Amino acid sequence: MITLQKFVVALEKIKVGGRWSLGLMVAEKKDLDEGCFPLLEKISIMEDSPEAKIIEKIKKAFLAKKWVILELKKNLSVGVYNQLKMLSMQNGINDVSGELVKQPDESRVVVIARGETIRMVEKKYPDFKYLFGPVVSLNQKSS
């Protein structure tokens, strides 16, 4: 089992095909040790969260060269899912004006969700789990 610290190190170092990987954290409990991450922007997402607001927060974090934690509370909207897909393939997002905003080398994107939320998302988007590189379960003890 990968530890949280190894997960962070993997995200910092692994670049495949010129692209940084997205990380996926499966967590059943709310307490996330945010101290393990470099500069951090945490964004909570519900299915009805305004896509433009989420995209602007990600863009702002990228401009500040921060890591982004996207905390999935419920299912994803199509727009947010498409932005995650774009991040996994191009390390960028389209902002509200349609301009491509590239992920800086200092930033990473991590999605955190409960197992049941991930299963719900996978029903709607069967290829969801293939968007991610490193995966860690926080349900186990990490050292």
C-alpha positions as CSV (number, residue, x, y, z in Angstrom):
1,M,0.0,0.0,0.0
2,I,1.3,3.4,-0.9
3,T,1.7,5.9,1.9
4,L,0.5,9.5,1.8
5,Q,4.1,10.7,1.8
6,K,5.1,8.4,-1.1
7,F,2.0,9.5,-2.9
8,V,3.0,13.2,-2.7
9,V,6.6,12.4,-3.8
10,A,5.3,10.3,-6.7
11,L,3.1,13.2,-7.9
12,E,6.1,15.6,-7.5
13,K,8.4,13.5,-9.6
14,I,6.5,11.4,-12.1
15,K,6.0,13.0,-15.5
16,V,4.9,10.7,-18.3
17,G,4.9,11.8,-21.9
18,G,5.5,15.4,-20.8
19,R,2.4,15.4,-18.6
20,W,2.1,15.5,-14.8
21,S,-0.3,12.8,-13.4
22,L,-3.5,13.6,-11.5
23,G,-3.7,11.9,-8.1
24,L,-6.7,10.2,-6.6
25,M,-7.2,9.8,-2.8
26,V,-9.8,7.6,-1.4
27,A,-10.8,8.8,2.1
28,E,-13.6,7.7,4.3
29,K,-12.8,10.2,7.0
30,K,-12.7,13.9,6.8
31,D,-9.3,14.6,8.4
32,L,-6.7,15.1,5.7
33,D,-3.2,16.0,6.7
34,E,-2.8,19.0,4.4
35,G,0.7,19.6,5.8
36,C,2.0,16.8,3.5
37,F,1.3,19.0,0.5
38,P,3.2,22.0,-0.9
39,L,1.2,25.2,-1.3
40,L,-2.4,24.2,-1.4
41,E,-5.8,25.3,-2.7
42,K,-8.7,23.1,-1.6
43,I,-11.9,23.2,-3.7
44,S,-15.1,21.3,-2.7
45,I,-17.2,20.1,-5.6
46,M,-20.9,19.1,-5.6
47,E,-22.6,17.9,-8.8
48,D,-24.4,21.3,-9.0
49,S,-21.3,23.4,-8.2
50,P,-20.9,26.2,-10.8
51,E,-18.3,25.0,-13.3
52,A,-17.1,28.5,-14.0
53,K,-16.4,29.1,-10.3
54,I,-14.4,25.8,-10.0
55,I,-12.4,26.6,-13.2
56,E,-11.6,30.1,-11.9
57,K,-10.4,28.7,-8.6
58,I,-8.1,26.1,-10.4
59,K,-6.8,28.9,-12.7
60,K,-6.0,31.1,-9.7
61,A,-4.2,28.2,-8.0
62,F,-2.2,27.5,-11.1
63,L,-1.2,31.2,-11.4
64,A,-0.1,31.1,-7.8
65,K,1.8,27.8,-8.6
66,K,-0.2,25.9,-5.9
67,W,-1.3,22.3,-5.7
68,V,-5.1,21.8,-6.1
69,I,-7.1,19.4,-4.0
70,L,-10.6,18.8,-5.5
71,E,-12.8,17.3,-2.9
72,L,-15.7,15.5,-4.5
73,K,-18.7,15.6,-2.2
74,K,-21.1,14.2,-4.8
75,N,-21.2,13.2,-8.5
76,L,-19.5,15.4,-11.1
77,S,-21.1,17.6,-13.7
78,V,-20.1,16.8,-17.3
79,G,-18.2,20.1,-17.6
80,V,-16.0,19.5,-14.5
81,Y,-15.4,15.9,-15.7
82,N,-14.3,17.2,-19.1
83,Q,-11.9,19.6,-17.4
84,L,-10.4,16.7,-15.4
85,K,-10.1,14.7,-18.6
86,M,-8.4,17.7,-20.3
87,L,-6.0,18.0,-17.3
88,S,-5.0,14.4,-17.5
89,M,-4.3,14.6,-21.3
90,Q,-3.0,18.1,-21.7
91,N,-2.1,19.4,-18.2
92,G,-4.4,22.3,-18.8
93,I,-7.9,23.6,-18.5
94,N,-10.1,25.9,-20.6
95,D,-11.0,29.0,-18.6
96,V,-14.4,30.6,-18.9
97,S,-13.2,32.5,-22.0
98,G,-12.0,29.3,-23.7
99,E,-8.3,30.1,-23.2
100,L,-6.1,27.2,-22.4
101,V,-4.5,27.6,-18.9
102,K,-1.5,25.3,-18.6
103,Q,-0.7,23.6,-15.3
104,P,2.7,24.9,-14.1
105,D,5.5,22.5,-13.2
106,E,5.1,23.5,-9.5
107,S,1.4,22.6,-9.4
108,R,-0.4,19.2,-9.1
109,V,-4.0,18.2,-9.0
110,V,-5.4,15.7,-6.6
111,V,-9.0,14.5,-6.4
112,I,-10.1,13.3,-3.0
113,A,-13.4,11.5,-2.4
114,R,-15.1,8.8,-0.4
115,G,-15.2,5.3,-1.9
116,E,-19.0,5.5,-2.4
117,T,-18.7,8.9,-4.3
118,I,-16.0,7.4,-6.6
119,R,-18.3,4.5,-7.4
120,M,-21.1,6.9,-8.1
121,V,-18.9,8.9,-10.5
122,E,-17.7,5.7,-12.2
123,K,-21.3,4.7,-13.0
124,K,-21.7,8.0,-14.9
125,Y,-18.2,8.1,-16.3
126,P,-16.8,4.6,-16.6
127,D,-13.3,5.8,-17.6
128,F,-13.0,8.1,-14.5
129,K,-10.3,6.0,-12.7
130,Y,-8.1,6.0,-15.8
131,L,-7.6,9.8,-15.5
132,F,-5.3,9.2,-12.6
133,G,-1.7,8.1,-12.0
134,P,-0.9,7.6,-8.3
135,V,-3.8,6.4,-6.0
136,V,-3.8,6.3,-2.3
137,S,-6.3,5.0,0.2
138,L,-6.4,7.1,3.4
139,N,-8.5,4.4,5.1
140,Q,-5.3,2.5,5.9
141,K,-2.6,3.7,8.3
142,S,-0.1,5.8,6.5
143,S,3.5,6.3,7.8
